Amino acid sequence: MAEDPSSGPKATDLIGLGATVAGCIALGVGGGYWLGSATGSGSVVTFAGLGLGLVAAAAASYVKIKRYL
């Protein structure tokens, strides 16, 4: 049976969205920190990783919620 988008997201959808956002940001910051430590460029790359993580989180959020828009 197909899910009715007009009924709104379920709790599991929201938990999955939160986990996706947290994972994207954590991977971005972690990858930036690791790369910054490996190359000696420090926090500049960490902030770049944060930016990429935020962009990935926004894109993933849009994909997950576009059926409710």
Residue frames as qw, qx, qy, qz and C-alpha x, y, z in Angstrom:
[[0.000, 0.890, 0.456, 0.000, 0.00, 0.00, 0.00],
 [0.405, 0.501, -0.018, 0.765, 1.33, 3.44, -0.94],
 [0.323, -0.431, -0.451, 0.712, 2.01, 6.03, 1.73],
 [0.098, 0.870, 0.420, 0.241, -0.23, 9.10, 1.68],
 [0.464, 0.172, -0.178, 0.851, 2.02, 12.20, 1.76],
 [0.230, -0.623, -0.150, -0.732, -0.83, 14.45, 2.87],
 [0.752, -0.572, -0.326, -0.033, -0.89, 12.72, 6.26],
 [0.157, -0.894, 0.376, -0.187, 2.57, 14.14, 7.08],
 [0.465, 0.439, -0.744, 0.192, 5.77, 12.43, 8.10],
 [0.850, -0.424, -0.308, -0.054, 5.81, 9.67, 10.68],
 [0.515, -0.807, 0.286, 0.034, 8.10, 9.65, 13.70],
 [0.831, -0.118, 0.398, 0.371, 10.43, 7.16, 12.01],
 [0.534, 0.697, 0.202, 0.435, 10.75, 9.52, 9.01],
 [0.121, -0.953, 0.123, -0.251, 11.77, 12.36, 11.32],
 [0.725, -0.563, 0.365, 0.151, 14.24, 10.20, 13.24],
 [0.801, 0.225, 0.355, 0.426, 15.77, 9.07, 9.96],
 [0.303, 0.868, 0.085, 0.385, 16.03, 12.67, 8.80],
 [0.390, -0.883, 0.245, -0.093, 17.78, 13.68, 12.02],
 [0.817, -0.298, 0.411, 0.273, 20.21, 10.79, 11.75],
 [0.684, 0.521, 0.275, 0.429, 20.95, 11.67, 8.12],
 [0.073, 0.945, -0.060, 0.313, 21.64, 15.32, 8.96],
 [0.583, -0.735, 0.345, 0.015, 23.84, 14.39, 11.92],
 [0.861, -0.026, 0.391, 0.323, 25.74, 11.84, 9.85],
 [0.546, 0.714, 0.155, 0.409, 26.38, 14.26, 6.98],
 [0.107, -0.939, 0.195, -0.264, 27.69, 16.95, 9.31],
 [0.731, -0.557, 0.387, 0.072, 29.76, 14.50, 11.37],
 [0.845, 0.190, 0.329, 0.378, 31.35, 12.98, 8.27],
 [0.376, 0.840, 0.046, 0.389, 32.09, 16.42, 6.85],
 [0.298, -0.883, 0.303, -0.201, 33.72, 17.71, 10.01],
 [0.832, -0.358, 0.407, 0.119, 35.52, 14.42, 10.70],
 [0.796, 0.394, 0.251, 0.386, 36.83, 14.18, 7.16],
 [0.212, 0.901, -0.076, 0.370, 37.93, 17.80, 7.22],
 [0.526, -0.772, 0.347, -0.087, 39.67, 17.34, 10.54],
 [0.885, -0.108, 0.381, 0.245, 41.44, 14.22, 9.32],
 [0.650, 0.599, 0.174, 0.434, 42.52, 15.88, 6.07],
 [0.042, -0.942, 0.148, -0.297, 43.61, 19.02, 7.91],
 [0.681, -0.618, 0.390, 0.041, 45.71, 16.97, 10.32],
 [0.869, 0.115, 0.359, 0.320, 47.25, 14.94, 7.50],
 [0.534, 0.649, 0.159, 0.518, 48.18, 17.97, 5.41],
 [0.464, -0.250, -0.273, 0.805, 49.01, 20.36, 8.25],
 [0.006, 0.427, 0.293, 0.856, 46.50, 22.96, 7.10],
 [0.012, -0.093, -0.628, 0.772, 44.59, 22.85, 10.37],
 [0.266, 0.465, 0.657, -0.530, 41.15, 24.29, 10.93],
 [0.313, 0.409, -0.305, -0.801, 40.70, 25.75, 7.42],
 [0.346, 0.062, -0.856, -0.380, 40.03, 22.32, 5.98],
 [0.031, -0.294, -0.876, 0.381, 37.88, 21.40, 8.96],
 [0.283, 0.498, 0.279, -0.771, 35.62, 24.38, 8.27],
 [0.375, 0.310, -0.580, -0.653, 35.53, 23.46, 4.59],
 [0.214, -0.089, -0.972, -0.039, 34.43, 19.98, 5.62],
 [0.131, 0.417, 0.645, -0.627, 31.76, 21.51, 7.81],
 [0.361, 0.442, -0.137, -0.810, 30.52, 23.52, 4.84],
 [0.373, 0.160, -0.805, -0.434, 30.40, 20.43, 2.64],
 [0.091, -0.210, -0.935, 0.270, 28.61, 18.51, 5.39],
 [0.251, 0.448, 0.403, -0.758, 26.00, 21.24, 5.70],
 [0.425, 0.361, -0.421, -0.715, 25.42, 21.27, 1.93],
 [0.308, 0.031, -0.936, -0.169, 25.10, 17.47, 1.91],
 [0.040, 0.308, 0.803, -0.509, 22.70, 17.61, 4.86],
 [0.363, 0.437, 0.107, -0.816, 20.53, 20.21, 3.11],
 [0.435, 0.269, -0.653, -0.559, 20.44, 18.16, -0.09],
 [0.226, -0.084, -0.968, 0.072, 19.61, 14.95, 1.75],
 [0.171, 0.357, 0.606, -0.690, 16.90, 16.73, 3.75],
 [0.440, 0.374, -0.185, -0.795, 15.31, 18.07, 0.58],
 [0.395, 0.128, -0.842, -0.343, 15.28, 14.60, -0.98],
 [0.142, -0.196, -0.922, 0.302, 13.64, 13.13, 2.11],
 [0.149, 0.479, 0.541, -0.675, 10.97, 15.83, 2.58],
 [0.151, 0.174, -0.427, -0.874, 10.12, 16.71, -1.02],
 [0.214, -0.313, -0.876, -0.299, 7.19, 14.25, -1.05],
 [0.192, -0.619, -0.651, 0.396, 5.53, 16.26, 1.74],
 [0.086, -0.335, 0.053, 0.937, 5.91, 19.64, 0.03]]
